[in-house]
Each structure stands twice: as C-alpha cells, then as structure tokens.
C-alpha cells in the first residue's frame, strides 16, 4: 500500500528555493537584490541564505562585498534553456 503522504527529502526543499532565487534574479524586475530582500520576498530568510550559498558555489550567482547578489551569464542561459518550470 503506497504512503498517503510520501515524505520529501530535505534537499528537495533547498532545490526548490534555489530555483526560486534564480528565477527571481533573472526575472523582469531588479537585476540585483540584497539577500535580506530576497528572504522577505520568498518568505524564508534562513532557506534563502542556504540557497544563495549553494548557487554561489555552483557559479550561478555572484555576490558583492555589500551583500547584494545577481545572476551570472550561466544562470541567464540556464533559464533560457529550461524556462521557468516549477
């Protein structure tokens, strides 16, 4: 009998948060965001900090010394290829 509510792996939530951050940074709005503003916009400040760290290590975003982040060319290209699929 299959589970009524299958449990999600914790990394699935982080993947979704990283995807949301990339889509936010490559959207039609502002090209550069503060980490605090992203946390408020996505309503998960702690999750956003983890997502920013992962995306920065993957080379999809850059971070300034002042704490602002913006999408790299690789992130823009990924969104062009994949689209904004959730």
N, CA, C and O atoms as a Maestro MAE file, in Angstrom:
{
 s_m_m2io_version
 :::
 2.0.0
}

f_m_ct {
 s_m_title
 :::
 protein
 m_atom[344] {
  # First column is atom index #
  i_m_mmod_type
  r_m_x_coord
  r_m_y_coord
  r_m_z_coord
  i_m_residue_number
  s_m_chain_name
  s_m_pdb_residue_name
  s_m_pdb_atom_name
  i_m_atomic_number
  :::
  1 25 0.840 -1.163 0.000 1 A "UNK " " N  " 7
  2 3 0.000 0.000 0.000 1 A "UNK " " CA " 6
  3 2 0.897 1.242 0.000 1 A "UNK " " C  " 6
  4 15 1.731 1.398 0.892 1 A "UNK " " O  " 8
  5 25 0.736 2.108 -0.971 2 A "UNK " " N  " 7
  6 3 1.583 3.304 -1.026 2 A "UNK " " CA " 6
  7 2 1.251 4.258 0.116 2 A "UNK " " C  " 6
  8 15 0.139 4.283 0.643 2 A "UNK " " O  " 8
  9 25 2.256 5.031 0.469 3 A "UNK " " N  " 7
  10 3 2.068 6.027 1.530 3 A "UNK " " CA " 6
  11 2 1.047 7.067 1.103 3 A "UNK " " C  " 6
  12 15 1.006 7.487 -0.054 3 A "UNK " " O  " 8
  13 25 0.231 7.470 2.052 4 A "UNK " " N  " 7
  14 3 -0.728 8.539 1.788 4 A "UNK " " CA " 6
  15 2 -0.009 9.861 1.548 4 A "UNK " " C  " 6
  16 15 -0.340 10.607 0.627 4 A "UNK " " O  " 8
  17 25 0.981 10.137 2.395 5 A "UNK " " N  " 7
  18 3 1.770 11.360 2.275 5 A "UNK " " CA " 6
  19 2 3.243 10.965 2.212 5 A "UNK " " C  " 6
  20 15 3.865 10.768 3.256 5 A "UNK " " O  " 8
  21 25 3.807 10.847 1.032 6 A "UNK " " N  " 7
  22 3 5.225 10.499 0.961 6 A "UNK " " CA " 6
  23 2 6.070 11.624 1.543 6 A "UNK " " C  " 6
  24 15 5.778 12.803 1.347 6 A "UNK " " O  " 8
  25 25 7.115 11.243 2.256 7 A "UNK " " N  " 7
  26 3 7.995 12.249 2.843 7 A "UNK " " CA " 6
  27 2 8.961 12.755 1.789 7 A "UNK " " C  " 6
  28 15 9.448 12.005 0.944 7 A "UNK " " O  " 8
  29 25 9.220 14.045 1.865 8 A "UNK " " N  " 7
  30 3 10.161 14.643 0.936 8 A "UNK " " CA " 6
  31 2 11.545 14.652 1.564 8 A "UNK " " C  " 6
  32 15 11.699 14.800 2.776 8 A "UNK " " O  " 8
  33 25 12.518 14.495 0.734 9 A "UNK " " N  " 7
  34 3 13.904 14.604 1.175 9 A "UNK " " CA " 6
  35 2 14.179 16.087 1.451 9 A "UNK " " C  " 6
  36 15 13.714 16.940 0.694 9 A "UNK " " O  " 8
  37 25 14.916 16.411 2.508 10 A "UNK " " N  " 7
  38 3 15.181 17.823 2.824 10 A "UNK " " CA " 6
  39 2 15.819 18.600 1.677 10 A "UNK " " C  " 6
  40 15 15.600 19.804 1.551 10 A "UNK " " O  " 8
  41 25 16.602 17.928 0.845 11 A "UNK " " N  " 7
  42 3 17.256 18.617 -0.270 11 A "UNK " " CA " 6
  43 2 16.262 19.078 -1.323 11 A "UNK " " C  " 6
  44 15 16.556 20.005 -2.078 11 A "UNK " " O  " 8
  45 25 15.093 18.453 -1.390 12 A "UNK " " N  " 7
  46 3 14.093 18.871 -2.372 12 A "UNK " " CA " 6
  47 2 13.601 20.282 -2.076 12 A "UNK " " C  " 6
  48 15 13.345 21.053 -3.001 12 A "UNK " " O  " 8
  49 25 13.466 20.630 -0.801 13 A "UNK " " N  " 7
  50 3 13.073 21.985 -0.435 13 A "UNK " " CA " 6
  51 2 14.142 22.989 -0.796 13 A "UNK " " C  " 6
  52 15 13.831 24.090 -1.252 13 A "UNK " " O  " 8
  53 25 15.398 22.629 -0.599 14 A "UNK " " N  " 7
  54 3 16.502 23.512 -0.953 14 A "UNK " " CA " 6
  55 2 16.586 23.688 -2.463 14 A "UNK " " C  " 6
  56 15 16.841 24.795 -2.937 14 A "UNK " " O  " 8
  57 25 16.380 22.630 -3.221 15 A "UNK " " N  " 7
  58 3 16.377 22.737 -4.685 15 A "UNK " " CA " 6
  59 2 15.306 23.701 -5.157 15 A "UNK " " C  " 6
  60 15 15.549 24.527 -6.037 15 A "UNK " " O  " 8
  61 25 14.129 23.598 -4.578 16 A "UNK " " N  " 7
  62 3 13.025 24.489 -4.948 16 A "UNK " " CA " 6
  63 2 13.373 25.934 -4.598 16 A "UNK " " C  " 6
  64 15 13.086 26.844 -5.375 16 A "UNK " " O  " 8
  65 25 13.988 26.151 -3.436 17 A "UNK " " N  " 7
  66 3 14.361 27.501 -3.029 17 A "UNK " " CA " 6
  67 2 15.425 28.058 -3.966 17 A "UNK " " C  " 6
  68 15 15.348 29.223 -4.356 17 A "UNK " " O  " 8
  69 25 16.416 27.252 -4.334 18 A "UNK " " N  " 7
  70 3 17.446 27.707 -5.267 18 A "UNK " " CA " 6
  71 2 16.831 28.083 -6.610 18 A "UNK " " C  " 6
  72 15 17.203 29.093 -7.209 18 A "UNK " " O  " 8
  73 25 15.897 27.275 -7.077 19 A "UNK " " N  " 7
  74 3 15.218 27.566 -8.340 19 A "UNK " " CA " 6
  75 2 14.460 28.885 -8.256 19 A "UNK " " C  " 6
  76 15 14.511 29.687 -9.188 19 A "UNK " " O  " 8
  77 25 13.762 29.117 -7.153 20 A "UNK " " N  " 7
  78 3 13.018 30.361 -6.974 20 A "UNK " " CA " 6
  79 2 13.951 31.572 -6.961 20 A "UNK " " C  " 6
  80 15 13.628 32.611 -7.536 20 A "UNK " " O  " 8
  81 25 15.102 31.441 -6.309 21 A "UNK " " N  " 7
  82 3 16.064 32.540 -6.259 21 A "UNK " " CA " 6
  83 2 16.594 32.836 -7.663 21 A "UNK " " C  " 6
  84 15 16.691 34.001 -8.050 21 A "UNK " " O  " 8
  85 25 16.934 31.809 -8.420 22 A "UNK " " N  " 7
  86 3 17.438 32.023 -9.786 22 A "UNK " " CA " 6
  87 2 16.364 32.697 -10.641 22 A "UNK " " C  " 6
  88 15 16.663 33.627 -11.390 22 A "UNK " " O  " 8
  89 25 15.126 32.238 -10.535 23 A "UNK " " N  " 7
  90 3 14.046 32.849 -11.315 23 A "UNK " " CA " 6
  91 2 13.820 34.293 -10.904 23 A "UNK " " C  " 6
  92 15 13.530 35.137 -11.751 23 A "UNK " " O  " 8
  93 25 13.948 34.590 -9.619 24 A "UNK " " N  " 7
  94 3 13.779 35.960 -9.142 24 A "UNK " " CA " 6
  95 2 14.872 36.861 -9.702 24 A "UNK " " C  " 6
  96 15 14.603 37.981 -10.135 24 A "UNK " " O  " 8
  97 25 16.120 36.360 -9.690 25 A "UNK " " N  " 7
  98 3 17.244 37.168 -10.162 25 A "UNK " " CA " 6
  99 2 17.285 37.322 -11.676 25 A "UNK " " C  " 6
  100 15 17.898 38.261 -12.182 25 A "UNK " " O  " 8
  101 25 16.645 36.418 -12.404 26 A "UNK " " N  " 7
  102 3 16.640 36.506 -13.863 26 A "UNK " " CA " 6
  103 2 15.300 37.005 -14.398 26 A "UNK " " C  " 6
  104 15 15.060 36.973 -15.605 26 A "UNK " " O  " 8
  105 25 14.443 37.455 -13.518 27 A "UNK " " N  " 7
  106 3 13.133 37.946 -13.936 27 A "UNK " " CA " 6
  107 2 13.217 39.348 -14.516 27 A "UNK " " C  " 6
  108 15 14.302 39.889 -14.730 27 A "UNK " " O  " 8
  109 25 12.059 39.916 -14.761 28 A "UNK " " N  " 7
  110 3 11.977 41.245 -15.365 28 A "UNK " " CA " 6
  111 2 12.130 42.377 -14.361 28 A "UNK " " C  " 6
  112 15 12.208 43.544 -14.748 28 A "UNK " " O  " 8
  113 25 12.173 42.042 -13.068 29 A "UNK " " N  " 7
  114 3 12.285 43.067 -12.040 29 A "UNK " " CA " 6
  115 2 13.724 43.541 -11.910 29 A "UNK " " C  " 6
  116 15 14.408 43.722 -12.918 29 A "UNK " " O  " 8
  117 25 14.173 43.734 -10.731 30 A "UNK " " N  " 7
  118 3 15.519 44.233 -10.475 30 A "UNK " " CA " 6
  119 2 16.581 43.209 -10.848 30 A "UNK " " C  " 6
  120 15 16.381 42.015 -10.621 30 A "UNK " " O  " 8
  121 25 17.711 43.642 -11.418 31 A "UNK " " N  " 7
  122 3 18.775 42.691 -11.753 31 A "UNK " " CA " 6
  123 2 19.677 42.364 -10.567 31 A "UNK " " C  " 6
  124 15 20.427 41.388 -10.606 31 A "UNK " " O  " 8
  125 25 19.609 43.184 -9.502 32 A "UNK " " N  " 7
  126 3 20.464 42.963 -8.338 32 A "UNK " " CA " 6
  127 2 19.603 43.095 -7.086 32 A "UNK " " C  " 6
  128 15 18.799 44.020 -6.967 32 A "UNK " " O  " 8
  129 25 19.780 42.164 -6.157 33 A "UNK " " N  " 7
  130 3 18.965 42.110 -4.944 33 A "UNK " " CA " 6
  131 2 19.865 41.968 -3.729 33 A "UNK " " C  " 6
  132 15 20.972 41.437 -3.821 33 A "UNK " " O  " 8
  133 25 19.382 42.448 -2.591 34 A "UNK " " N  " 7
  134 3 20.055 42.142 -1.329 34 A "UNK " " CA " 6
  135 2 19.507 40.805 -0.838 34 A "UNK " " C  " 6
  136 15 18.378 40.433 -1.156 34 A "UNK " " O  " 8
  137 25 20.304 40.096 -0.072 35 A "UNK " " N  " 7
  138 3 19.877 38.795 0.438 35 A "UNK " " CA " 6
  139 2 18.666 38.966 1.355 35 A "UNK " " C  " 6
  140 15 17.769 38.122 1.366 35 A "UNK " " O  " 8
  141 25 18.640 40.049 2.118 36 A "UNK " " N  " 7
  142 3 17.510 40.302 3.008 36 A "UNK " " CA " 6
  143 2 16.217 40.509 2.222 36 A "UNK " " C  " 6
  144 15 15.160 40.018 2.618 36 A "UNK " " O  " 8
  145 25 16.303 41.237 1.108 37 A "UNK " " N  " 7
  146 3 15.110 41.465 0.281 37 A "UNK " " CA " 6
  147 2 14.607 40.168 -0.343 37 A "UNK " " C  " 6
  148 15 13.398 39.955 -0.443 37 A "UNK " " O  " 8
  149 25 15.514 39.314 -0.759 38 A "UNK " " N  " 7
  150 3 15.106 38.014 -1.318 38 A "UNK " " CA " 6
  151 2 14.422 37.183 -0.244 38 A "UNK " " C  " 6
  152 15 13.404 36.541 -0.503 38 A "UNK " " O  " 8
  153 25 14.979 37.194 0.959 39 A "UNK " " N  " 7
  154 3 14.379 36.455 2.067 39 A "UNK " " CA " 6
  155 2 12.971 36.941 2.377 39 A "UNK " " C  " 6
  156 15 12.077 36.137 2.642 39 A "UNK " " O  " 8
  157 25 12.771 38.261 2.345 40 A "UNK " " N  " 7
  158 3 11.435 38.806 2.584 40 A "UNK " " CA " 6
  159 2 10.490 38.465 1.443 40 A "UNK " " C  " 6
  160 15 9.326 38.142 1.677 40 A "UNK " " O  " 8
  161 25 10.979 38.534 0.216 41 A "UNK " " N  " 7
  162 3 10.125 38.263 -0.941 41 A "UNK " " CA " 6
  163 2 9.688 36.803 -0.980 41 A "UNK " " C  " 6
  164 15 8.536 36.507 -1.299 41 A "UNK " " O  " 8
  165 25 10.597 35.894 -0.658 42 A "UNK " " N  " 7
  166 3 10.281 34.462 -0.701 42 A "UNK " " CA " 6
  167 2 9.814 33.926 0.653 42 A "UNK " " C  " 6
  168 15 9.493 32.744 0.779 42 A "UNK " " O  " 8
  169 25 9.777 34.789 1.655 43 A "UNK " " N  " 7
  170 3 9.262 34.466 2.988 43 A "UNK " " CA " 6
  171 2 9.990 33.309 3.673 43 A "UNK " " C  " 6
  172 15 9.372 32.499 4.363 43 A "UNK " " O  " 8
  173 25 11.307 33.241 3.476 44 A "UNK " " N  " 7
  174 3 12.109 32.210 4.139 44 A "UNK " " CA " 6
  175 2 13.560 32.673 4.226 44 A "UNK " " C  " 6
  176 15 14.404 32.197 3.467 44 A "UNK " " O  " 8
  177 25 13.864 33.601 5.146 45 A "UNK " " N  " 7
  178 3 15.226 34.147 5.212 45 A "UNK " " CA " 6
  179 2 16.307 33.094 5.435 45 A "UNK " " C  " 6
  180 15 17.376 33.174 4.829 45 A "UNK " " O  " 8
  181 25 16.050 32.112 6.291 46 A "UNK " " N  " 7
  182 3 17.070 31.088 6.555 46 A "UNK " " CA " 6
  183 2 17.300 30.208 5.329 46 A "UNK " " C  " 6
  184 15 18.444 29.883 5.009 46 A "UNK " " O  " 8
  185 25 16.244 29.824 4.649 47 A "UNK " " N  " 7
  186 3 16.362 29.000 3.453 47 A "UNK " " CA " 6
  187 2 17.058 29.737 2.324 47 A "UNK " " C  " 6
  188 15 17.802 29.138 1.548 47 A "UNK " " O  " 8
  189 25 16.816 31.032 2.234 48 A "UNK " " N  " 7
  190 3 17.436 31.832 1.174 48 A "UNK " " CA " 6
  191 2 18.941 31.886 1.362 48 A "UNK " " C  " 6
  192 15 19.683 31.801 0.384 48 A "UNK " " O  " 8
  193 25 19.405 32.025 2.587 49 A "UNK " " N  " 7
  194 3 20.854 32.073 2.817 49 A "UNK " " CA " 6
  195 2 21.527 30.776 2.391 49 A "UNK " " C  " 6
  196 15 22.615 30.806 1.816 49 A "UNK " " O  " 8
  197 25 20.896 29.641 2.664 50 A "UNK " " N  " 7
  198 3 21.439 28.359 2.216 50 A "UNK " " CA " 6
  199 2 21.418 28.258 0.696 50 A "UNK " " C  " 6
  200 15 22.368 27.766 0.088 50 A "UNK " " O  " 8
  201 25 20.330 28.725 0.083 51 A "UNK " " N  " 7
  202 3 20.211 28.682 -1.375 51 A "UNK " " CA " 6
  203 2 21.257 29.577 -2.028 51 A "UNK " " C  " 6
  204 15 21.861 29.196 -3.030 51 A "UNK " " O  " 8
  205 25 21.476 30.764 -1.466 52 A "UNK " " N  " 7
  206 3 22.479 31.695 -2.004 52 A "UNK " " CA " 6
  207 2 23.861 31.049 -1.963 52 A "UNK " " C  " 6
  208 15 24.628 31.144 -2.921 52 A "UNK " " O  " 8
  209 25 24.164 30.402 -0.863 53 A "UNK " " N  " 7
  210 3 25.474 29.744 -0.726 53 A "UNK " " CA " 6
  211 2 25.652 28.662 -1.796 53 A "UNK " " C  " 6
  212 15 26.703 28.578 -2.431 53 A "UNK " " O  " 8
  213 25 24.632 27.847 -1.988 54 A "UNK " " N  " 7
  214 3 24.707 26.788 -2.989 54 A "UNK " " CA " 6
  215 2 24.813 27.318 -4.403 54 A "UNK " " C  " 6
  216 15 25.591 26.806 -5.207 54 A "UNK " " O  " 8
  217 25 24.028 28.346 -4.709 55 A "UNK " " N  " 7
  218 3 24.063 28.934 -6.054 55 A "UNK " " CA " 6
  219 2 25.384 29.642 -6.323 55 A "UNK " " C  " 6
  220 15 25.899 29.598 -7.441 55 A "UNK " " O  " 8
  221 25 25.929 30.288 -5.310 56 A "UNK " " N  " 7
  222 3 27.229 30.950 -5.469 56 A "UNK " " CA " 6
  223 2 28.318 29.915 -5.721 56 A "UNK " " C  " 6
  224 15 29.184 30.118 -6.572 56 A "UNK " " O  " 8
  225 25 28.278 28.804 -4.982 57 A "UNK " " N  " 7
  226 3 29.272 27.744 -5.181 57 A "UNK " " CA " 6
  227 2 29.120 27.075 -6.541 57 A "UNK " " C  " 6
  228 15 30.102 26.589 -7.104 57 A "UNK " " O  " 8
  229 25 27.902 27.044 -7.075 58 A "UNK " " N  " 7
  230 3 27.661 26.440 -8.383 58 A "UNK " " CA " 6
  231 2 27.984 27.389 -9.530 58 A "UNK " " C  " 6
  232 15 27.978 26.977 -10.690 58 A "UNK " " O  " 8
  233 25 28.266 28.652 -9.226 59 A "UNK " " N  " 7
  234 3 28.597 29.620 -10.268 59 A "UNK " " CA " 6
  235 2 27.389 30.223 -10.953 59 A "UNK " " C  " 6
  236 15 27.510 30.754 -12.057 59 A "UNK " " O  " 8
  237 25 26.227 30.153 -10.325 60 A "UNK " " N  " 7
  238 3 25.020 30.710 -10.932 60 A "UNK " " CA " 6
  239 2 24.699 32.116 -10.459 60 A "UNK " " C  " 6
  240 15 23.919 32.819 -11.100 60 A "UNK " " O  " 8
  241 25 25.288 32.539 -9.346 61 A "UNK " " N  " 7
  242 3 25.123 33.921 -8.903 61 A "UNK " " CA " 6
  243 2 26.456 34.443 -8.401 61 A "UNK " " C  " 6
  244 15 27.340 33.679 -8.012 61 A "UNK " " O  " 8
  245 25 26.579 35.757 -8.417 62 A "UNK " " N  " 7
  246 3 27.728 36.444 -7.843 62 A "UNK " " CA " 6
  247 2 27.231 37.279 -6.677 62 A "UNK " " C  " 6
  248 15 26.081 37.716 -6.663 62 A "UNK " " O  " 8
  249 25 28.098 37.498 -5.701 63 A "UNK " " N  " 7
  250 3 27.744 38.285 -4.531 63 A "UNK " " CA " 6
  251 2 28.776 39.378 -4.342 63 A "UNK " " C  " 6
  252 15 29.980 39.132 -4.408 63 A "UNK " " O  " 8
  253 25 28.289 40.601 -4.104 64 A "UNK " " N  " 7
  254 3 29.191 41.720 -3.856 64 A "UNK " " CA " 6
  255 2 29.611 41.731 -2.396 64 A "UNK " " C  " 6
  256 15 29.061 40.993 -1.579 64 A "UNK " " O  " 8
  257 25 30.580 42.566 -2.073 65 A "UNK " " N  " 7
  258 3 31.030 42.696 -0.686 65 A "UNK " " CA " 6
  259 2 29.940 43.269 0.214 65 A "UNK " " C  " 6
  260 15 29.938 43.021 1.420 65 A "UNK " " O  " 8
  261 25 29.026 44.023 -0.356 66 A "UNK " " N  " 7
  262 3 27.952 44.637 0.423 66 A "UNK " " CA " 6
  263 2 26.789 43.683 0.666 66 A "UNK " " C  " 6
  264 15 25.840 44.037 1.365 66 A "UNK " " O  " 8
  265 25 26.846 42.491 0.105 67 A "UNK " " N  " 7
  266 3 25.794 41.508 0.328 67 A "UNK " " CA " 6
  267 2 24.726 41.461 -0.750 67 A "UNK " " C  " 6
  268 15 23.699 40.808 -0.569 67 A "UNK " " O  " 8
  269 25 24.945 42.131 -1.853 68 A "UNK " " N  " 7
  270 3 23.993 42.074 -2.964 68 A "UNK " " CA " 6
  271 2 24.345 40.904 -3.873 68 A "UNK " " C  " 6
  272 15 25.516 40.550 -4.007 68 A "UNK " " O  " 8
  273 25 23.338 40.306 -4.496 69 A "UNK " " N  " 7
  274 3 23.562 39.178 -5.394 69 A "UNK " " CA " 6
  275 2 22.922 39.457 -6.748 69 A "UNK " " C  " 6
  276 15 21.936 40.187 -6.853 69 A "UNK " " O  " 8
  277 25 23.501 38.862 -7.769 70 A "UNK " " N  " 7
  278 3 22.953 38.974 -9.125 70 A "UNK " " CA " 6
  279 2 23.306 37.718 -9.899 70 A "UNK " " C  " 6
  280 15 24.277 37.027 -9.589 70 A "UNK " " O  " 8
  281 25 22.505 37.438 -10.905 71 A "UNK " " N  " 7
  282 3 22.666 36.215 -11.698 71 A "UNK " " CA " 6
  283 2 23.866 36.327 -12.635 71 A "UNK " " C  " 6
  284 15 24.143 37.395 -13.180 71 A "UNK " " O  " 8
  285 25 24.570 35.222 -12.814 72 A "UNK " " N  " 7
  286 3 25.671 35.164 -13.770 72 A "UNK " " CA " 6
  287 2 25.109 34.859 -15.157 72 A "UNK " " C  " 6
  288 15 23.923 34.569 -15.313 72 A "UNK " " O  " 8
  289 25 25.968 34.927 -16.141 73 A "UNK " " N  " 7
  290 3 25.538 34.588 -17.501 73 A "UNK " " CA " 6
  291 2 25.077 33.136 -17.585 73 A "UNK " " C  " 6
  292 15 24.168 32.808 -18.347 73 A "UNK " " O  " 8
  293 25 25.709 32.273 -16.800 74 A "UNK " " N  " 7
  294 3 25.310 30.864 -16.791 74 A "UNK " " CA " 6
  295 2 23.877 30.707 -16.287 74 A "UNK " " C  " 6
  296 15 23.125 29.886 -16.812 74 A "UNK " " O  " 8
  297 25 23.496 31.476 -15.284 75 A "UNK " " N  " 7
  298 3 22.127 31.409 -14.764 75 A "UNK " " CA " 6
  299 2 21.128 31.900 -15.806 75 A "UNK " " C  " 6
  300 15 20.070 31.297 -15.989 75 A "UNK " " O  " 8
  301 25 21.462 32.992 -16.485 76 A "UNK " " N  " 7
  302 3 20.572 33.509 -17.536 76 A "UNK " " CA " 6
  303 2 20.407 32.469 -18.641 76 A "UNK " " C  " 6
  304 15 19.300 32.255 -19.136 76 A "UNK " " O  " 8
  305 25 21.496 31.831 -19.024 77 A "UNK " " N  " 7
  306 3 21.437 30.820 -20.078 77 A "UNK " " CA " 6
  307 2 20.627 29.601 -19.626 77 A "UNK " " C  " 6
  308 15 19.866 29.037 -20.412 77 A "UNK " " O  " 8
  309 25 20.789 29.193 -18.362 78 A "UNK " " N  " 7
  310 3 20.030 28.065 -17.851 78 A "UNK " " CA " 6
  311 2 18.529 28.350 -17.924 78 A "UNK " " C  " 6
  312 15 17.749 27.478 -18.306 78 A "UNK " " O  " 8
  313 25 18.131 29.552 -17.563 79 A "UNK " " N  " 7
  314 3 16.715 29.917 -17.613 79 A "UNK " " CA " 6
  315 2 16.241 29.975 -19.062 79 A "UNK " " C  " 6
  316 15 15.097 29.616 -19.342 79 A "UNK " " O  " 8
  317 25 17.080 30.413 -19.980 80 A "UNK " " N  " 7
  318 3 16.713 30.414 -21.388 80 A "UNK " " CA " 6
  319 2 16.477 29.004 -21.891 80 A "UNK " " C  " 6
  320 15 15.518 28.759 -22.624 80 A "UNK " " O  " 8
  321 25 17.330 28.085 -21.510 81 A "UNK " " N  " 7
  322 3 17.238 26.696 -21.983 81 A "UNK " " CA " 6
  323 2 16.074 25.970 -21.320 81 A "UNK " " C  " 6
  324 15 15.274 25.321 -21.995 81 A "UNK " " O  " 8
  325 25 15.982 26.080 -20.005 82 A "UNK " " N  " 7
  326 3 14.984 25.332 -19.249 82 A "UNK " " CA " 6
  327 2 13.641 26.036 -19.227 82 A "UNK " " C  " 6
  328 15 12.594 25.390 -19.271 82 A "UNK " " O  " 8
  329 25 13.668 27.345 -19.161 83 A "UNK " " N  " 7
  330 3 12.451 28.107 -18.950 83 A "UNK " " CA " 6
  331 2 12.162 28.161 -17.471 83 A "UNK " " C  " 6
  332 15 12.902 27.597 -16.665 83 A "UNK " " O  " 8
  333 25 11.106 28.826 -17.115 84 A "UNK " " N  " 7
  334 3 10.763 28.934 -15.696 84 A "UNK " " CA " 6
  335 2 9.750 27.862 -15.350 84 A "UNK " " C  " 6
  336 15 8.568 28.145 -15.155 84 A "UNK " " O  " 8
  337 25 10.221 26.640 -15.276 85 A "UNK " " N  " 7
  338 3 9.391 25.493 -14.972 85 A "UNK " " CA " 6
  339 2 9.483 25.224 -13.478 85 A "UNK " " C  " 6
  340 15 10.573 25.156 -12.909 85 A "UNK " " O  " 8
  341 25 8.344 25.076 -12.867 86 A "UNK " " N  " 7
  342 3 8.338 24.814 -11.420 86 A "UNK " " CA " 6
  343 2 7.895 23.400 -11.187 86 A "UNK " " C  " 6
  344 15 7.816 22.959 -10.041 86 A "UNK " " O  " 8
  :::
 }
 m_bond[343] {
  # First column is bond index #
  i_m_from
  i_m_to
  i_m_order
  :::
  1 1 2 1
  2 2 3 1
  3 3 4 2
  4 3 5 1
  5 5 6 1
  6 6 7 1
  7 7 8 2
  8 7 9 1
  9 9 10 1
  10 10 11 1
  11 11 12 2
  12 11 13 1
  13 13 14 1
  14 14 15 1
  15 15 16 2
  16 15 17 1
  17 17 18 1
  18 18 19 1
  19 19 20 2
  20 19 21 1
  21 21 22 1
  22 22 23 1
  23 23 24 2
  24 23 25 1
  25 25 26 1
  26 26 27 1
  27 27 28 2
  28 27 29 1
  29 29 30 1
  30 30 31 1
  31 31 32 2
  32 31 33 1
  33 33 34 1
  34 34 35 1
  35 35 36 2
  36 35 37 1
  37 37 38 1
  38 38 39 1
  39 39 40 2
  40 39 41 1
  41 41 42 1
  42 42 43 1
  43 43 44 2
  44 43 45 1
  45 45 46 1
  46 46 47 1
  47 47 48 2
  48 47 49 1
  49 49 50 1
  50 50 51 1
  51 51 52 2
  52 51 53 1
  53 53 54 1
  54 54 55 1
  55 55 56 2
  56 55 57 1
  57 57 58 1
  58 58 59 1
  59 59 60 2
  60 59 61 1
  61 61 62 1
  62 62 63 1
  63 63 64 2
  64 63 65 1
  65 65 66 1
  66 66 67 1
  67 67 68 2
  68 67 69 1
  69 69 70 1
  70 70 71 1
  71 71 72 2
  72 71 73 1
  73 73 74 1
  74 74 75 1
  75 75 76 2
  76 75 77 1
  77 77 78 1
  78 78 79 1
  79 79 80 2
  80 79 81 1
  81 81 82 1
  82 82 83 1
  83 83 84 2
  84 83 85 1
  85 85 86 1
  86 86 87 1
  87 87 88 2
  88 87 89 1
  89 89 90 1
  90 90 91 1
  91 91 92 2
  92 91 93 1
  93 93 94 1
  94 94 95 1
  95 95 96 2
  96 95 97 1
  97 97 98 1
  98 98 99 1
  99 99 100 2
  100 99 101 1
  101 101 102 1
  102 102 103 1
  103 103 104 2
  104 103 105 1
  105 105 106 1
  106 106 107 1
  107 107 108 2
  108 107 109 1
  109 109 110 1
  110 110 111 1
  111 111 112 2
  112 111 113 1
  113 113 114 1
  114 114 115 1
  115 115 116 2
  116 115 117 1
  117 117 118 1
  118 118 119 1
  119 119 120 2
  120 119 121 1
  121 121 122 1
  122 122 123 1
  123 123 124 2
  124 123 125 1
  125 125 126 1
  126 126 127 1
  127 127 128 2
  128 127 129 1
  129 129 130 1
  130 130 131 1
  131 131 132 2
  132 131 133 1
  133 133 134 1
  134 134 135 1
  135 135 136 2
  136 135 137 1
  137 137 138 1
  138 138 139 1
  139 139 140 2
  140 139 141 1
  141 141 142 1
  142 142 143 1
  143 143 144 2
  144 143 145 1
  145 145 146 1
  146 146 147 1
  147 147 148 2
  148 147 149 1
  149 149 150 1
  150 150 151 1
  151 151 152 2
  152 151 153 1
  153 153 154 1
  154 154 155 1
  155 155 156 2
  156 155 157 1
  157 157 158 1
  158 158 159 1
  159 159 160 2
  160 159 161 1
  161 161 162 1
  162 162 163 1
  163 163 164 2
  164 163 165 1
  165 165 166 1
  166 166 167 1
  167 167 168 2
  168 167 169 1
  169 169 170 1
  170 170 171 1
  171 171 172 2
  172 171 173 1
  173 173 174 1
  174 174 175 1
  175 175 176 2
  176 175 177 1
  177 177 178 1
  178 178 179 1
  179 179 180 2
  180 179 181 1
  181 181 182 1
  182 182 183 1
  183 183 184 2
  184 183 185 1
  185 185 186 1
  186 186 187 1
  187 187 188 2
  188 187 189 1
  189 189 190 1
  190 190 191 1
  191 191 192 2
  192 191 193 1
  193 193 194 1
  194 194 195 1
  195 195 196 2
  196 195 197 1
  197 197 198 1
  198 198 199 1
  199 199 200 2
  200 199 201 1
  201 201 202 1
  202 202 203 1
  203 203 204 2
  204 203 205 1
  205 205 206 1
  206 206 207 1
  207 207 208 2
  208 207 209 1
  209 209 210 1
  210 210 211 1
  211 211 212 2
  212 211 213 1
  213 213 214 1
  214 214 215 1
  215 215 216 2
  216 215 217 1
  217 217 218 1
  218 218 219 1
  219 219 220 2
  220 219 221 1
  221 221 222 1
  222 222 223 1
  223 223 224 2
  224 223 225 1
  225 225 226 1
  226 226 227 1
  227 227 228 2
  228 227 229 1
  229 229 230 1
  230 230 231 1
  231 231 232 2
  232 231 233 1
  233 233 234 1
  234 234 235 1
  235 235 236 2
  236 235 237 1
  237 237 238 1
  238 238 239 1
  239 239 240 2
  240 239 241 1
  241 241 242 1
  242 242 243 1
  243 243 244 2
  244 243 245 1
  245 245 246 1
  246 246 247 1
  247 247 248 2
  248 247 249 1
  249 249 250 1
  250 250 251 1
  251 251 252 2
  252 251 253 1
  253 253 254 1
  254 254 255 1
  255 255 256 2
  256 255 257 1
  257 257 258 1
  258 258 259 1
  259 259 260 2
  260 259 261 1
  261 261 262 1
  262 262 263 1
  263 263 264 2
  264 263 265 1
  265 265 266 1
  266 266 267 1
  267 267 268 2
  268 267 269 1
  269 269 270 1
  270 270 271 1
  271 271 272 2
  272 271 273 1
  273 273 274 1
  274 274 275 1
  275 275 276 2
  276 275 277 1
  277 277 278 1
  278 278 279 1
  279 279 280 2
  280 279 281 1
  281 281 282 1
  282 282 283 1
  283 283 284 2
  284 283 285 1
  285 285 286 1
  286 286 287 1
  287 287 288 2
  288 287 289 1
  289 289 290 1
  290 290 291 1
  291 291 292 2
  292 291 293 1
  293 293 294 1
  294 294 295 1
  295 295 296 2
  296 295 297 1
  297 297 298 1
  298 298 299 1
  299 299 300 2
  300 299 301 1
  301 301 302 1
  302 302 303 1
  303 303 304 2
  304 303 305 1
  305 305 306 1
  306 306 307 1
  307 307 308 2
  308 307 309 1
  309 309 310 1
  310 310 311 1
  311 311 312 2
  312 311 313 1
  313 313 314 1
  314 314 315 1
  315 315 316 2
  316 315 317 1
  317 317 318 1
  318 318 319 1
  319 319 320 2
  320 319 321 1
  321 321 322 1
  322 322 323 1
  323 323 324 2
  324 323 325 1
  325 325 326 1
  326 326 327 1
  327 327 328 2
  328 327 329 1
  329 329 330 1
  330 330 331 1
  331 331 332 2
  332 331 333 1
  333 333 334 1
  334 334 335 1
  335 335 336 2
  336 335 337 1
  337 337 338 1
  338 338 339 1
  339 339 340 2
  340 339 341 1
  341 341 342 1
  342 342 343 1
  343 343 344 2
  :::
 }
}
